[in-house]
């Protein structure tokens, strides 16, 4: 029988290209193809005959071509096939069937890979079912257009059903993954699937505890950790919990050494001296305290039997000479004091012409000069154009005929001009801007703001007065007798722009008040003045360590007191009210309140203010939300800026407590009528970082919400403004207003900025003196200044009042500072009547009766 040397193989028709089938048999006399049960025509065969050189048998080869049209004629489930049949003299033989198919590859994948976000080291499965095709498509995977080879990277594995497995996700595995299917016809790519490998943050180990913040007594210490083990990446979650821990601590106070009593003198020695000693044991220095200063042994010449030749004549002469010199010095000093006293007494008798200034707070100040050349002493206009860097006090005798202010250590003021100036209600008729310009030429005052809207000044004598910066909550009360008699000071009060200063803040510290300057520094005061300024803390000292900072002559900031632990003998003392700080200061300068939160319960008061454009002629409408410290000076600055921008206030200011939780502040607008308005904000909310608010370096922050109305005829807008701290409670404010209605700005206070003499006080000077003389002396039944402090709810400051020469006058000063605009003098009279003092009846006298 014939056998086949070559049999036909399965073939695929690609596009319109025909395929060739070949069959070779030996020995054979005839050979033909049969396709789908029918003989192929003899003319379609290409027959070749040869002889096998090994067997010398005849070999016959036949070839046919199959076209796409032939295959497409077969319908149904049958496939197109061809078979070769060979004949010889010994019989017939059939070859295997060869199937001819039309090759194709569809465009769409039956299943495409999907993007995923996975954690580090997590297993990832990307599915892929390639398009249908003949022959069946082969599948490969690409990452960022590079072919993935599991043989070279065993972290990848391709399953039998073409899915890709990433055994452990690595950061390097982040990318775009594509499934590629290909056969002899075409090559198809799936849509890319993005795999994002994220890393969740992890805490580092805690640092060691810091040293106690207090050198002596109660303080706090802290330790910190960072979210860097690992650092969050690719949207991984941040670490939960606190990054800073605080703990109360008590520092052992240093004990300075103290000397014991001297021992008895030793017996007189052979060298004519005797000795005594003492020891540093009462107490012994400890915990870093100072050692005793001085000698621990003393010697003294002596006379004894062992020193028979002791001569003291020369020593006695020196002693007598010294005593005579001291007596002469004391005599001269007494003469000088008497002359100064008589001179001051004459000056006061000559200058005070009308005693009504001592008995009423509502009469103008009358000054009668004793000499023509001194007629301007109480209405002078000092010249501040010198360049002296230190201010030692503008001290001047009121009857000095030289026309100059004399000072002990370098004058700040030039000689006074002889021109006439007048003082009306504490104000000089000199232009305010010129005063500020002259003042800022001084070397020490280079940092003073030139913004005259935030400054106040006046000239004052022993009758005192008051300086106020309108609409800021900042004022300076100069009590009577604070300026020594016979002295005249020109005093200023300014609020500093924070961006002009470099106030050092560290750790959890934040600025709680405006930075206020009053001066000139170095003036001599007989009693403390009272500086009032707003603060924005929650006024809970359990949550805060509040410090008063003062700027020294070099521009550096130093702590002068810790709130709640003020030594009553220091030149500064603070009373912290709910929204205001009252600073008693015996020295003028630049001050600020800085708070350091002791735990996450500490909160600052923020003021939220909403503005919009006064006129809107377009479809777009902007709402500006300002976030600022809840102090009047910042609010005033924002109001003035919006006035210049042509904005309008669309709602009452709101107060929000912002906690020291390290979480940002988020703001969003909701519940707008969708039929008339829509928001153009891409995100769901706007966010202000925590540290931008907490460090207080920027006076105010704001974000803008851009809305769009669908028609120009739409004027009514109702919505909800939501404000919250991340992972904290928030507040929601309802807004309902007409954007076409013009709203005027809030009226700003335009009252006088400077008041001098009795007009600055509610209590007349003479009545004040009577009250002080009545209450300063201790009373057995307690009807003295202590009861007055209790009735005015000032008993917390008893120790401070008691440290002053006249406790009653300090209490009345504080009452004046608190109630200048809102105080009812009859209420104070009622308190005095309850105490049982008849002087209270004087309060009820009318102005005309006074």
MINU-572447 format. One record per residue (C-alpha): residue in three letters; x, y, z. Coordinates in steps of 0.1 Angstrom, whole numbers, plus 5000, padded with zeros to 4 digits. Layout:
// MINU-572447
ALAXYZ
...
// end
This chain:
// MINU-572447
UNK500050005000
UNK501150364994
UNK502150565025
UNK502350945028
UNK505551115032
UNK503851455037
UNK500151505048
UNK498151825046
UNK498052035077
UNK495352265092
UNK495552615078
UNK494052965084
UNK493053205058
UNK494253555067
UNK492153825051
UNK491953725014
UNK495253535010
UNK494653174997
UNK496352885015
UNK498252594999
UNK497852225008
UNK500551974999
UNK500451594999
UNK503351344989
UNK503050974987
UNK505150664976
UNK504750434958
UNK501650594941
UNK500350594907
UNK497550844913
UNK496951104940
UNK494051354943
UNK492451584970
UNK488951544983
UNK487451855001
UNK484251835021
UNK483451495005
UNK483851614969
UNK486751554945
UNK488751854936
UNK488851904898
UNK491951754882
UNK492852094867
UNK493152244901
UNK495952004911
UNK499552064906
UNK501251724903
UNK504951654905
UNK506651314900
UNK510051204912
UNK512050894924
UNK513150834960
UNK516950804958
UNK517050564988
UNK514350314978
UNK514250384940
UNK510450394944
UNK508350644925
UNK507150954945
UNK504151164936
UNK503451514951
UNK500251714946
UNK499452074956
UNK496152264956
UNK495152624967
UNK492052694988
UNK490553044986
UNK488453245012
UNK485453214988
UNK485552834989
UNK485552825026
UNK482753085030
UNK480452865009
UNK480252615037
UNK477452715061
UNK476252575093
UNK478352385118
UNK480452205092
UNK483952315088
UNK485852315056
UNK488352025053
UNK490451855027
UNK491951505025
UNK494451345002
UNK493751004985
UNK496650804969
UNK496350484947
UNK498950224938
UNK498849874923
UNK498549734957
UNK495749944971
UNK494350284982
UNK495450515012
UNK493750825027
UNK495651105045
UNK494551295076
UNK491951565072
UNK493251925071
UNK490852195083
UNK490852535067
UNK489452825088
UNK489153195082
UNK491253375108
UNK489953675128
UNK490153855161
UNK487254065175
UNK487854415188
UNK486254405222
UNK487554215252
UNK485054005270
UNK486454115303
UNK488954405308
UNK491154465339
UNK489854715365
UNK491954975384
UNK492554915421
UNK494055095451
UNK495854835473
UNK497954855504
UNK501554775505
UNK502354395504
UNK498754315495
UNK497954055467
UNK496554205435
UNK494454015409
UNK493854175375
UNK491353985353
UNK491453965315
UNK489353765291
UNK490653835255
UNK488353885225
UNK487053585206
UNK489353495177
UNK490553215153
UNK493153105161
UNK492753175198
UNK494553485209
UNK497653475229
UNK497753715260
UNK500553915274
UNK500554195301
UNK502254535300
UNK502954785328
UNK503555135316
UNK503954995280
UNK506654755291
UNK506054375287
UNK505854185320
UNK507953875321
UNK507153645350
UNK510353455344
UNK512453755352
UNK510253895380
UNK508753615400
UNK506453865419
UNK504253835388
UNK502253535378
UNK499953485347
UNK497253215352
UNK495952975326
UNK492853195320
UNK495153495313
UNK494653675347
UNK497653865362
UNK498553815398
UNK500854045418
UNK501853835447
UNK502954125470
UNK502254475459
UNK505354705460
UNK505555075456
UNK507355005422
UNK504254815411
UNK502255135410
UNK501355205373
UNK499055145343
UNK498454785334
UNK497254675300
UNK496154335288
UNK497354265252
UNK495653995230
UNK497153895196
UNK496953625169
UNK498053605132
UNK495353845122
UNK495454135147
UNK496654275180
UNK494254425206
UNK494854625238
UNK492554665267
UNK491954985284
UNK494655055310
UNK493954975346
UNK495655195372
UNK497055015402
UNK497855255430
UNK499955105459
UNK499355325489
UNK501155325522
UNK499355385554
UNK501155615579
UNK502755465610
UNK503955635641
UNK507555665650
UNK508655595685
UNK508055865711
UNK510856105718
UNK512056135753
UNK510156375776
UNK511356735774
UNK512556905805
UNK509957075827
UNK508957415813
UNK509057565848
UNK512257625866
UNK510457615899
UNK507057475907
UNK504257355884
UNK504957335847
UNK504557095818
UNK506656865797
UNK505956715764
UNK507156445740
UNK506356395703
UNK506356145675
UNK505956175638
UNK503955995612
UNK507055875594
UNK507255505601
UNK506255485573
UNK505255815559
UNK501755815542
UNK502055785505
UNK499655775475
UNK496655865496
UNK497355635524
UNK495655715557
UNK497455935582
UNK498255815617
UNK495455815642
UNK496055975675
UNK498156265689
UNK501556355677
UNK502256545709
UNK501656445745
UNK501756675774
UNK502156595810
UNK502156815841
UNK505356825861
UNK506656985892
UNK510257115891
UNK512157115923
UNK512857475932
UNK516557565935
UNK517657645970
UNK520057935974
UNK522457896002
UNK522258116033
UNK524858206059
UNK524558086095
UNK525158326124
UNK528758436130
UNK530558236156
UNK531958416187
UNK535258596182
UNK538258396190
UNK540758486216
UNK543258756206
UNK546158576189
UNK549858646189
UNK549558836157
UNK547159086174
UNK544058956155
UNK541058756164
UNK538758556141
UNK535158446137
UNK533558216111
UNK530158126096
UNK528957846074
UNK526657826043
UNK524157596060
UNK521057796065
UNK519957666041
UNK522557456023
UNK522457525985
UNK520757255965
UNK519057175932
UNK521257425913
UNK520857705939
UNK523457975943
UNK526257945968
UNK526558205996
UNK528158525986
UNK530758686008
UNK533458576032
UNK533058286056
UNK535758416079
UNK536458756093
UNK539458896112
UNK539859196135
UNK542859356151
UNK542759336188
UNK544659446220
UNK545659186245
UNK548459106268
UNK550258946239
UNK550059276219
UNK551059546245
UNK551959806219
UNK548559886203
UNK548260236189
UNK544760366180
UNK545360736177
UNK545560746139
UNK542360536136
UNK540460766159
UNK541361066139
UNK540160906107
UNK536860816124
UNK536261166135
UNK537061316101
UNK534561076085
UNK531761166109
UNK532261536102
UNK532161486064
UNK528861286067
UNK527261556088
UNK528161816063
UNK526661606034
UNK523461556053
UNK523061926060
UNK523562016023
UNK521061756012
UNK518461886037
UNK518862236023
UNK518362115987
UNK515161925996
UNK513662226013
UNK514362455984
UNK512862205959
UNK509762155980
UNK509162535983
UNK509662575946
UNK507162305937
UNK504662445961
UNK504862795946
UNK504462645911
UNK501362455920
UNK499762755938
UNK500362975908
UNK499262735881
UNK495962595895
UNK493562885891
UNK490262705893
UNK489662445920
UNK486562315901
UNK488862085882
UNK489261885914
UNK485561855921
UNK483861765888
UNK484561545859
UNK482461745835
UNK484062095836
UNK486762215812
UNK490262235825
UNK491262595834
UNK494962685836
UNK496163035846
UNK499863085841
UNK501763275867
UNK504263415842
UNK503663535806
UNK506563335793
UNK505163005808
UNK501563035795
UNK501962745772
UNK503362485795
UNK500162275797
UNK499462315760
UNK502862245746
UNK503662065715
UNK506961875720
UNK509261825691
UNK510261465686
UNK512761515658
UNK515961435677
UNK517661105672
UNK518361005708
UNK517760635712
UNK516960625749
UNK514060805767
UNK514660895803
UNK511461095809
UNK510261435798
UNK510761595832
UNK510361975835
UNK509862215863
UNK506662415855
UNK508262755864
UNK511562695847
UNK512362995826
UNK514662835801
UNK511862715779
UNK513362365776
UNK512762025791
UNK515761915811
UNK516661555816
UNK519361365835
UNK520661145807
UNK520261275772
UNK517161475761
UNK514661325737
UNK512861655731
UNK514261965715
UNK513762315731
UNK510062405730
UNK508962685706
UNK507463005720
UNK504462965697
UNK500962925712
UNK499262585712
UNK495962485727
UNK494762155741
UNK491062085735
UNK489661765750
UNK493161615752
UNK493961665714
UNK496561895700
UNK495662095670
UNK498761975653
UNK498161745623
UNK498161385635
UNK500061255605
UNK502861505612
UNK503161385648
UNK503461025637
UNK505961125611
UNK508161295637
UNK507761015662
UNK508860745637
UNK512060935630
UNK513360835664
UNK515760535663
UNK513860345689
UNK510460415672
UNK511460305637
UNK509060005640
UNK506060225649
UNK503260215622
UNK502660525602
UNK498960435600
UNK497460725618
UNK494060545619
UNK495660295644
UNK497360545667
UNK496360795694
UNK498361055713
UNK497961345738
UNK499761565763
UNK499061495799
UNK500061625834
UNK499361495869
UNK495561515863
UNK495861205840
UNK493761115810
UNK492860845785
UNK493960745751
UNK491760525729
UNK492160375694
UNK488560365681
UNK486960035671
UNK489859825684
UNK489159775720
UNK492559925729
UNK492860205754
UNK495360345779
UNK494060495812
UNK496460735829
UNK495160775864
UNK495461095884
UNK498861125901
UNK500360865877
UNK502461145862
UNK504461325889
UNK503261675897
UNK505161935877
UNK505861695848
UNK504161695814
UNK504361395791
UNK503361355755
UNK502160995753
UNK501260785723
UNK499260455719
UNK499560245687
UNK498559895675
UNK501259725655
UNK500759535623
UNK501759175630
UNK503559145596
UNK505859425607
UNK507059235637
UNK508858905643
UNK507358775675
UNK509058445682
UNK506558155687
UNK507557805694
UNK505757465699
UNK502157515708
UNK502357885713
UNK499958125696
UNK499358495696
UNK496258585716
UNK496158965714
UNK497159255692
UNK500659385696
UNK500259725713
UNK502859995719
UNK502460275744
UNK505260525752
UNK507660675751
UNK509460405771
UNK511360515801
UNK509060785814
UNK508760805852
UNK505360705866
UNK504260735902
UNK501660465899
UNK500660205872
UNK498660295841
UNK496060055828
UNK496359925792
UNK493259745779
UNK493259525749
UNK491259235735
UNK492358865736
UNK490958565718
UNK491558275742
UNK488758085760
UNK489858265792
UNK490257925810
UNK493757935826
UNK493457555832
UNK493857515795
UNK496557775789
UNK499857905800
UNK499358275791
UNK502458495792
UNK502858865788
UNK505758945765
UNK507459285762
UNK509859405736
UNK513159545749
UNK515259825735
UNK517159585713
UNK513959465697
UNK514059125714
UNK511058985732
UNK511158875768
UNK508658715792
UNK507558955820
UNK504858755837
UNK502958425836
UNK499158475840
UNK497858345873
UNK501358355889
UNK501958725889
UNK504158845917
UNK502359145932
UNK505559335937
UNK506559335900
UNK505959635877
UNK503359445857
UNK500059285867
UNK497259135845
UNK493559085849
UNK492258845823
UNK488558895816
UNK486258695793
UNK487358895762
UNK489659175775
UNK493059185792
UNK493759475817
UNK497459535821
UNK498659735851
UNK502059875840
UNK504460095858
UNK506660105827
UNK505460185791
UNK506559975761
UNK505359725735
UNK503259435748
UNK501559115735
UNK499758815750
UNK501158475740
UNK499358155749
UNK500757805751
UNK498057525752
UNK498557275779
UNK496357015763
UNK493956975733
UNK491057125752
UNK492557475748
UNK490657685722
UNK490958015705
UNK487958225696
UNK487658285659
UNK485458545642
UNK483858445609
UNK482758735588
UNK480958715554
UNK481258965526
UNK480158985490
UNK480259235461
UNK477959535467
UNK476859525431
UNK476559215409
UNK475759255372
UNK476958915360
UNK475858555366
UNK478858485389
UNK478558585425
UNK481358565451
UNK481058515488
UNK484158585508
UNK484458415542
UNK487058565565
UNK488558375594
UNK490258585620
UNK491158615657
UNK488158745677
UNK489659085684
UNK488259415674
UNK491459545658
UNK491559265632
UNK487859315625
UNK488359685619
UNK491159615595
UNK489059375574
UNK486159615574
UNK488359895561
UNK489859675534
UNK486359555523
UNK485159915522
UNK487959995497
UNK487159685477
UNK483459785474
UNK482259485494
UNK479359455517
UNK478659265549
UNK475959005543
UNK475558855578
UNK476358925614
UNK479858805625
UNK479858455641
UNK482158315668
UNK483757975665
UNK485957795690
UNK489057655673
UNK490757385694
UNK494457285695
UNK493756945679
UNK496056985649
UNK493056945626
UNK492357185597
UNK489357405594
UNK486857315566
UNK484157535551
UNK481357445527
UNK478157585513
UNK475057365510
UNK471257365504
UNK471157625476
UNK468057625455
UNK469257405426
UNK466657565402
UNK468357905405
UNK471857865418
UNK474857625415
UNK478357615429
UNK481357645407
UNK483657495434
UNK485057165421
UNK485657015456
UNK483056965482
UNK484657205507
UNK487557445512
UNK490157395539
UNK492457625559
UNK495457455574
UNK495657435612
UNK499057605615
UNK498057895594
UNK495357975620
UNK497157875651
UNK500458055648
UNK498658385643
UNK501358515619
UNK498658625594
UNK496058865608
UNK493258715588
UNK492658435563
UNK489758405539
UNK488358175512
UNK486058255483
UNK482958065472
UNK482058135436
UNK478358075428
UNK476558105396
UNK472858205392
UNK471058065362
UNK469358395354
UNK470158765359
UNK466658805374
UNK467558585403
UNK468358795434
UNK467258595464
UNK469958355478
UNK469358115507
UNK471957855517
UNK473757695546
UNK477357775555
UNK478957485574
UNK482257535593
UNK483957255612
UNK487257135624
UNK488256795609
UNK487156515633
UNK485456775655
UNK482156945660
UNK481057225637
UNK478557495633
UNK476057575606
UNK474857925597
UNK471758005576
UNK472158275550
UNK469158455534
UNK469658785516
UNK468958975484
UNK472059025463
UNK470559335446
UNK469859515479
UNK472559765489
UNK473659715525
UNK475559995543
UNK478559915563
UNK478359905601
UNK478760245617
UNK482260275632
UNK482960455664
UNK484360805658
UNK484560925694
UNK487561125707
UNK490860935708
UNK492361145736
UNK490861295767
UNK492961485793
UNK492161585828
UNK488761545845
UNK486861485813
UNK488561145810
UNK487061015842
UNK483560955855
UNK484461005891
UNK485361375899
UNK488861415913
UNK487861565947
UNK485261295953
UNK487761025944
UNK490161165969
UNK487461155996
UNK486560795988
UNK490260685990
UNK490860856023
UNK487660686037
UNK488360336025
UNK492160296025
UNK492260286063
UNK491459936077
UNK488059906093
UNK487259646121
UNK483959556105
UNK485459526071
UNK483859836056
UNK486959936037
UNK488559886003
UNK488259506007
UNK484459516008
UNK484559755978
UNK486659495958
UNK484259215968
UNK481159415958
UNK482859485924
UNK483759115921
UNK487459185921
UNK488358985952
UNK490758765931
UNK493159055930
UNK493159135968
UNK496859065971
UNK497759305943
UNK495559585957
UNK496959535992
UNK500559585978
UNK499759945967
UNK499960255989
UNK496260335981
UNK494360015973
UNK491060205968
UNK492560425941
UNK493760115922
UNK490259965924
UNK488760285912
UNK491260305883
UNK490159955873
UNK486460045875
UNK487160355853
UNK488960135827
UNK486159875826
UNK483160115826
UNK484260425807
UNK481560385780
UNK479060175798
UNK479560255835
UNK476760395856
UNK478160615883
UNK474960575903
UNK475560205905
UNK478960275921
UNK477160515945
UNK474860235955
UNK477860005963
UNK479360285984
UNK476060326002
UNK475859946009
UNK479359966024
UNK478060246047
UNK480060546035
UNK478260876034
UNK480561006007
UNK478460805982
UNK475761075983
UNK478061305964
UNK477661085933
UNK474061175931
UNK474761545927
UNK473861675892
UNK476161845869
UNK474662185876
UNK474962135913
UNK478662055910
// end
